[in-house]
Structures are given as C-alpha cells and as structure tokens.
Amino acid sequence: MKPVYDGTTSDLNISSKYINCDDVLSTLLTCGIKCTVIPHKSVICNKNDCWIEPGCSVKLNGLSHKEINHKVWKPLQTQFNLNCAHLHIHGYYIGCILDFIRPTECK
C-alpha cells in the first residue's frame, strides 16, 4: 500500500556511529517515501563522555504524520539499529520519536 500524503512537512534527525546517509536514502526510496536526506554530524553525550557521531537529517515531503511510524521509522530503525531519533512535525509535534509513537518511552 502506498504512503498517504497530506502536505505535512516533517523532519527526522537520526544518528549512529555506523550510519550512511546514502543508505538511508536508498531505504526510503525502496519504501516509496518522498524525502530529502542531508548528512550531518552531532555531538552526543552520556553522563561521562561526549563524542561526534554521523547522522542524517531526513525531510519528509508531504507525508501524513500517521504514516511516519510504520513507513519511515520502523524500516530505518530496523535497517540501522536505531534507538531513538528527534522528530519535528511542523505545527504538530517536536521531540523524541518514541514519545510521539508511545508517550514516555524515551529516557
């Protein structure tokens, strides 16, 4: 079944030590998702340490927010072993994707 497009713009930011944005783009192409993928680097910190991690900014062009979990997040999470991501659905939601899917799952 094709994804539903309603004109909503969303931004998903993912990062991982092993992520490659060309592979992210290919995964979303296979899923039939209209998007723009831009590589970036982030500083990630835990309680004792900080490091630089490669990542991808994914702009979802017009995809309904109801499609993000199953059509975008699940394939990316599985393919790239992601734990979390930052999601901005313009005019609707900003925060952890896990909290968007199921409140209070993010740590």
Steps between C-alpha positions, in 0.01 A plus 500: 500500500632843404574760770238771557605856421307794649748787460652475850872578526699304757868481593657188648857517632678169548857419598713194557870417497440287190239693303542588134255756360513350149376173652226689688391659171499160327291347780241779475499472120417131534215597737366752247552798732544849348786654696822696510795356696788722611806368689604671824715441808378526858665518839345225715560477875423259779578560868875446462595554139427695180575404140430603141250282319399509132133544428237586244234767489199353320238743368174317432329688220123495550469165679212471747624484860292183540736323257831587670520210745430214260623642168811689619608430858459121510697439176778739607509369857532142376750570221733720706441367854379839628391556859342842469468804274384860516175571315350836403158486335448864405211652692425177687785341699866549598698245703607139532347271237441235764290747701306580182429130441437407863533770770779478760710233329802731457757517779 
